[in-house]
Structures are given as structure tokens and as C-alpha cells.
Amino acid sequence: MKKKPQSSIDGFVPRRAGSQLGELHAEKNPERGIKPIDRSLHTGSNTQQSVGTVRTQQMIGRTDIDDSLREIDTDEPGKKSRRRKVKEAPRAVPRRRKVLRIVKWVLIGLLILAALIGGYVFLKAALAGNSVFKGSLLEIVQNEPLKMDENGRSNFIIFGTAEDDEGGTHGGANLTDSILVMSIDQEKKDAYMVSLPRDLWVNYADTCWVGNQGKLNAAYSCASDNGEDEAAGAAALQAQAGEILGLDIQYYIHLNFTAVVEAVDAVGGVDVTIETPDSRGILDRNFDWKCNYKCYYVNYKQGEVAHLDGEHALALARSRNAQGGYGLPGGNFDREKNQQKIIKALREKAVSAGTLTNLGSVTGLIDTLGKNLRTNIETKEIRTLMSLGTDISSDSIIQLSLVEEDNVLVTTGNVNGQSIVQPVAGLHEYSDIRAYIAKSLSSNPITREGANVTVLNGTETAGAAQSTADSLTEKGFTIDDIGNAPEGTYAAIEIYQISDDKKATAAKLKELYKVEIKTTAPPVSVTGETDFVIIVGKVSSSNTN
């Protein structure tokens, strides 16, 4: 029986059982003496291994096979192919991906931290707002426009009381010794501030513990039952100030001394330029007790830019040349000017980038508002108010005064032995003050020019001049005087221009009455304040539509 031949695959003979990889098969005819072939195996190391010799402590792996195959394409044995370098380049990719993953998670962590901080600030604002503003806490996400008057302006009265006066020098804790009205245009992004004298003598809507007449600073205390009903007191003060200025005042903001001190400190202090007609500057000894009388607590040089902390800002806002001081000859009027400066400086600091990005300053302001401020502003209006605070530039915040040198509208007086402030026109005569405010706030160029117009009746019909004057007043003209023209024959409407700097008024009158403006002298003597004289003639033409 023939022996079955061994099977082979592609010419390779399977190794015998028990043999090892690399072991040389035994020669069938060892006596032939055939010269052995150099079977050295290049392993890629410094040593060589002969084929047929058992490699101890080393096995041939896939890497060895791949290296040997690559050497086929090289010029020199043992030298790796250049193509290997090309294939190895992608090995750096995983490292870059790892770096990118680290950066990504760092950014995610920062975003989470920012969200937590933002949530903290929002919560602080929401909690403070819940005690300060009217309405539901959920409405804080809304952006409701502010209420407006017929001229499109939102008006606020800001008043302060002294129930927290640590000095103990204030006799009436609920008297409003600081009263300021601010008018804002949401579209034009402008604001006007005017202070009302605390000693202005007014008629109260209801009789109270001081009677039915008294100083403006007692209006809140009277109507609120000495602070017990804040809403009633604020409403009364709003109405009183609105009557004086001719404004519809929709909002009130009530704050105390602590609110001023902490708000200024929360933003790191404010900078105020000292302005006074006294070359020495300003000195008020009334607050020296704050340093045990070892210093001049309110003492600033003329023109100095004073950096004020909260306590010094409050002291300057209350200063009025007490105890032999100097630099504030206007007394309360000068104090009101400094109060406006401090409010304006506080607003500038509060909206500055440094403050808005400082968590401590932001939360400090919110805490201050929550504890020491009350208002009828609604929660849904907060975002609008905050936007206006940043959108209105400092140059667009105008300070108005009732005692400017060329426009003195109030003066001092005396009632029943009391030193008071009253309109120059007389007690309770507010027409000039209202005209000044309307002129300042109006977008009507006629009103802003404020030309003084005299209307005279040149007919035999009674009331012709008054009818024309009323029509002009409705259109924003300022009527200076109404009377009768000298006897004579006049055209339906004759207009004489006295001054040549009221161009908008002249153009509007020409448009209304379809007549040429005369620059000759009118047939009547006029005062130096009259800018135009209008004579209503034989054919009534008082219809200016």
C-alpha cells in the first residue's frame, strides 16, 4: 500500500507535528554535502538571526512581517520606507482632538459659571424688585413702555425723607426736603431735571395738621398721615408738583438718606465738580460732628472735581451754608443744584462698563434699592427703565433751574412770620413756571423759541383779540399781553415783528394768517420783552386753522 502524499497549499509543505517556527527541516540525504545557504534573517535590530535557528524569548509578530515587506521597496536592507512617514502623520490627530475636547469642556464650564452668576444677579434683582416695584415677579421678563403724557413724556417725582437721619438734627422725619421732577422722552432719549423749592408756599388739597396751606415739603407728610399711608402721600405730592409745573406726573420714587449713601458707595463713589461764585469754594460746618469736630467735613475748593463717598455725597446734598460756612449764597437753591449734580454723577457711574461688570456693585445697588426705595413703577416696566438709563447720554440730561440769573421765577417771601418761597408773579401764580417748563420740554419749535406775542383788538367787536390769543395759545405760542389797538383802520390781520431772532415763530405766523410780516414800528408802544404785535382788524380773521 502506497504512502499517502502530504498535502500542500500553494507549494508550501506543512510543518511536521512538534516542530517550531523557524526550525530547519531535516535533510533527506545529508551525505550529499550540499553547501548550506546563508539564511540570515534581518530583524530590524543590530543582531541577525539565521533561518532554522530557534529564536528564544522572541516571537515573530505582525509588525516584523510588515517591516520585512516594506524593506522590499527600499534600496538598503534595514532602512524603512519613506511611505511609512506619510502613514504615520495622522497619529498627531488624536492629540489635537484631545486638546480641543479640553478647550470645549473649559468653555462649557465657563458658560455654566456665567449662567450661575447671571441667575444669582437675576434672583437678587427679582427679590429686590418684588419689594420695590408693583406687580407680579413674573412680569420682570416683560418690556412694557413707560406711561406717557399727551406730549409723549414720562414724568417722575423723586423725593427724599429723613426718617433714618442718624444725626438727629431733623425735626420732621417725613418732611420731603428734597423734591426733584424728571421728565423723560422714550423716543428722543432725553431727560430734564428740575428741583422744586421745599419752602414753596402751596394750597393743600385736604386740610391736615398744618392747616390747608403750608410749605411744599409738608404735602407728603400731611396726606400720608405722617408716613403711615405712603401711596396717599406720594399721590398728593405728585398732584401738587404737577399743578406747579403744568405736568402730568405718572410716577414717584421715594428714598431715604441710606439709599443715597449706599447707592453711591455701591458704585465706588461719584465725581462732582464744585461750582460756586465764592473763590474760596464751599464750607459747611454743620456736618463736622461726623469726625468729632476734628475736621471740616464739607470743605471743597472752587473748580475742584471732588470724589465723594456715600456719606460725603449726602452731606454735600444737604449743605446750605450753615454755621458760618460759605460758598452757597443761594441756600436751598444751591443745595438743589448740587443734588441734581450728584444724581447725574450717580447715574453716569451706575451705567459705566466698570460698574455693570462688577458683581459686587450690581448686587450692592439692588440690595440698596430693595431696602430703602419705594415706587409705583411696575415690574413689567423695569427693563424699559434700565434701557433708558443706558441709552440716554449724559449730554441729553438737562438741568433746569427756577432761579437762573436771566430767568428768576421764584423768590423768597413771608407768610404769617414764616420765611417762604413763592413765584415772582405772586402767591400761587404758576403760569410763568408752567410756560418755562413747557418751553424747555416741548419739541414744538414755536414753544421752544418762547416769543412774546401781544394781541390787540382793532375792531368794535368785543373779545376779538381774546379769541385770537386763545387760538394761538393752543398752538404753543406765548401770549404776553391782550388789549385794544389805537383807533384807526386796520387790515384783517396785521403782524409786526419787533425782534429778528424768532424765525420759527415768524414763519409759523406767516403760514397761519397768509400775510407778510411787517418789520416797521407798530402803531402802539411796546415793552422790551415783546417780540410780535398782532392787530385783529375790521374783518375778523381769528380763525387760524
C-alpha positions, 0 to 999 in steps of 0.5 A: 500500500502506497504512502499517502502524499502530504498535502500542500497549499500553494507549494508550501509543505506543512510543518511536521507535528512538534516542530517550531517556527523557524526550525530547519527541516531535516535533510533527506540525504545529508551525505550529499554535502550540499553547501548550506545557504546563508539564511540570515534573517534581518530583524530590524535590530543590530543582531541577525538571526539565521533561518532554522535557528530557534529564536528564544524569548522572541516571537515573530509578530505582525509588525516584523512581517510588515517591516520585512515587506516594506524593506522590499521597496527600499534600496538598503536592507534595514532602512524603512520606507519613506511611505511609512512617514506619510502613514504615520502623520495622522497619529498627531490627530488624536492629540489635537482632538484631545486638546480641543475636547479640553478647550470645549469642556473649559468653555462649557464650564465657563458658560455654566459659571456665567449662567450661575452668576447671571441667575444669582444677579437675576434672583437678587434683582427679582427679590429686590424688585418684588419689594420695590416695584408693583406687580407680579415677579413674573412680569420682570421678563416683560418690556412694557413702555413707560406711561406717557403724557399727551406730549409723549413724556414720562414724568417722575417725582423723586423725593427724599425723607429723613426718617433714618437721619442718624444725626438727629438734627431733623425735626420732621422725619417725613418732611420731603426736603428734597423734591426733584421732577424728571421728565423723560422722552422714550423716543428722543432719549432725553431727560430734564431735571428740575428741583422744586423749592421745599419752602414753596408756599402751596394750597393743600388739597385736604386740610391736615395738621398744618392747616390747608396751606403750608410749605411744599415739603409738608404735602407728603407728610400731611396726606400720608398721615405722617408716613403711615399711608405712603401711596396717599402721600406720594399721590398728593405730592405728585398732584401738587408738583404737577399743578406747579409745573403744568405736568402730568406726573405718572410716577414717584420714587421715594428714598431715604438718606441710606439709599443715597449713601449706599447707592453711591458707595455701591458704585465706588463713589461719584465725581462732582465738580464744585461750582460756586461764585465764592473763590474760596469754594464751599464750607459747611460746618454743620456736618463736622460732628461726623469726625468729632469736630476734628475736621471740616467735613464739607470743605471743597475748593472752587473748580475742584472735581471732588470724589465723594463717598456715600456719606460725603455725597449726602452731606454735600446734598444737604449743605446750605451754608450753615454755621458760618460756612460759605460758598452757597449764597443761594441756600436751598437753591444751591443745595438743589443744584448740587443734588441734581449734580450728584444724581447725574454723577450717580447715574453716569457711574451706575451705567459705566462698563466698570460698574455693570461688570462688577458683581459686587456693585450690581448686587450692592445697588439692588440690595440698596434699592430693595431696602430703602426705595419705594415706587409705583413703577411696575415690574413689567416696566423695569427693563424699559427703565434700565434701557433708558438709563443706558441709552440716554447720554449724559449730554441729553440730561438737562438741568433746569433751574427756577432761579437762573440769573436771566430767568428768576421765577421764584423768590423768597417771601413771608407768610404769617412770620414764616420765611417762604418761597413763592413765584415772582408773579405772586402767591400761587401764580404758576403760569410763568413756571408752567410756560418755562417748563413747557418751553424747555420740554416741548419739541414744538419749535414755536414753544421752544423759541418762547416769543412774546406775542401781544394781541390787540383788538382793532375792531368794535367787536368785543373779545376779538383779540381774546379769541385770537390769543386763545387760538394761538395759545393752543398752538404753543405760542406765548401770549404776553399781553391782550388789549385794544389797538389805537383807533384807526383802520386796520387790515384783517390781520396785521403782524409786526415783528419787533425782534429778528431772532424768532424765525420759527415763530415768524414763519409759523405766523406767516403760514397761519394768517397768509400775510407778510410780516411787517418789520416797521414800528407798530402803531402802539408802544411796546415793552422790551420783552415783546417780540410780535404785535398782532392787530385783529382788524375790521374783518375778523380773521381769528380763525387760524386753522 
